[in-house]
């Protein structure tokens, strides 16, 4: 059995890349991309900076790994849930809000989203990865669900992609509000109730017959 004094990176060598990625996620969310230091990421992961470089040569590679290993799997699971739901869309939107709320509660996704928005001009690759792996997946899945509901005669005519943005936008704004204004004293929005109220309001205009009683 390893001694308690054995360095963390030697005790759990197989876990080393995942620990580095989780540490990078936390540092990116707290400090932003430009201010994030590989030394701090290595320290939080319990590895040497040299060990970190064995797996990730740059911060850009680390950001790719954060998106691909931590956030994108959740987004793909959410899209699969949306694609596999036969209807009605009112039930699906309630499920979507619940999954989205759980994701941003369990992982510091909001902090990383704020980082991408704030630093996209200087680091456009961050925005490209975030869009391709996450935003396009979420909006694409919602748009497909809306189009399917339109084909069933459930949802009014309109651009499914625009409807998808209308569905997601208040949730995203609430997350950005939490990351930007709550730290300086603003009252937060409770995401699950906000999502529930938003969906109930949206359905009045979205559904052909209006929401079921």
ChimeraX attribute file (.defattr): number of C-alpha atoms within 10 A of each C-alpha:
attribute: neighborCount
match mode: 1-to-1
recipient: residues
	/A:1	4
	/A:2	9
	/A:3	7
	/A:4	8
	/A:5	7
	/A:6	10
	/A:7	13
	/A:8	14
	/A:9	17
	/A:10	13
	/A:11	15
	/A:12	12
	/A:13	11
	/A:14	10
	/A:15	12
	/A:16	19
	/A:17	20
	/A:18	15
	/A:19	20
	/A:20	25
	/A:21	24
	/A:22	20
	/A:23	21
	/A:24	26
	/A:25	25
	/A:26	20
	/A:27	22
	/A:28	28
	/A:29	22
	/A:30	16
	/A:31	14
	/A:32	20
	/A:33	22
	/A:34	12
	/A:35	10
	/A:36	17
	/A:37	16
	/A:38	21
	/A:39	14
	/A:40	15
	/A:41	26
	/A:42	21
	/A:43	15
	/A:44	17
	/A:45	22
	/A:46	19
	/A:47	21
	/A:48	17
	/A:49	15
	/A:50	12
	/A:51	15
	/A:52	23
	/A:53	12
	/A:54	9
	/A:55	13
	/A:56	18
	/A:57	12
	/A:58	11
	/A:59	17
	/A:60	14
	/A:61	11
	/A:62	24
	/A:63	22
	/A:64	17
	/A:65	21
	/A:66	22
	/A:67	21
	/A:68	17
	/A:69	14
	/A:70	17
	/A:71	20
	/A:72	19
	/A:73	14
	/A:74	16
	/A:75	22
	/A:76	16
	/A:77	12
	/A:78	21
	/A:79	20
	/A:80	12
	/A:81	15
	/A:82	22
	/A:83	16
	/A:84	11
	/A:85	13
	/A:86	12
	/A:87	16
	/A:88	13
	/A:89	23
	/A:90	19
	/A:91	12
	/A:92	19
	/A:93	23
	/A:94	16
	/A:95	17
	/A:96	20
	/A:97	22
	/A:98	16
	/A:99	18
	/A:100	19
	/A:101	19
	/A:102	13
	/A:103	17
	/A:104	16
	/A:105	13
	/A:106	8
	/A:107	16
	/A:108	18
	/A:109	21
	/A:110	22
	/A:111	23
	/A:112	25
	/A:113	21
	/A:114	19
	/A:115	21
	/A:116	25
	/A:117	15
	/A:118	14
	/A:119	17
	/A:120	15
	/A:121	11
	/A:122	11
	/A:123	15
	/A:124	13
	/A:125	16
	/A:126	21
	/A:127	20
	/A:128	14
	/A:129	16
	/A:130	23
	/A:131	15
	/A:132	12
	/A:133	19
	/A:134	20
	/A:135	17
	/A:136	12
	/A:137	18
	/A:138	21
	/A:139	22
	/A:140	17
	/A:141	22
	/A:142	28
	/A:143	21
	/A:144	17
	/A:145	25
	/A:146	25
	/A:147	22
	/A:148	18
	/A:149	20
	/A:150	19
	/A:151	12
	/A:152	11
	/A:153	13
	/A:154	20
	/A:155	22
	/A:156	18
	/A:157	14
	/A:158	12
	/A:159	11
	/A:160	22
	/A:161	17
	/A:162	13
	/A:163	18
	/A:164	20
	/A:165	16
	/A:166	14
	/A:167	22
	/A:168	21
	/A:169	11
	/A:170	16
	/A:171	20
	/A:172	17
	/A:173	13
	/A:174	18
	/A:175	22
	/A:176	17
	/A:177	18
	/A:178	20
	/A:179	22
	/A:180	15
	/A:181	12
	/A:182	13
	/A:183	11
	/A:184	9
	/A:185	8
	/A:186	11
	/A:187	11
	/A:188	14
	/A:189	16
	/A:190	12
	/A:191	22
	/A:192	17
	/A:193	13
	/A:194	15
	/A:195	24
	/A:196	16
	/A:197	11
	/A:198	19
	/A:199	20
	/A:200	15
	/A:201	12
	/A:202	17
	/A:203	19
	/A:204	13
	/A:205	13
	/A:206	21
	/A:207	19
	/A:208	14
	/A:209	13
	/A:210	16
	/A:211	15
	/A:212	8
	/A:213	3
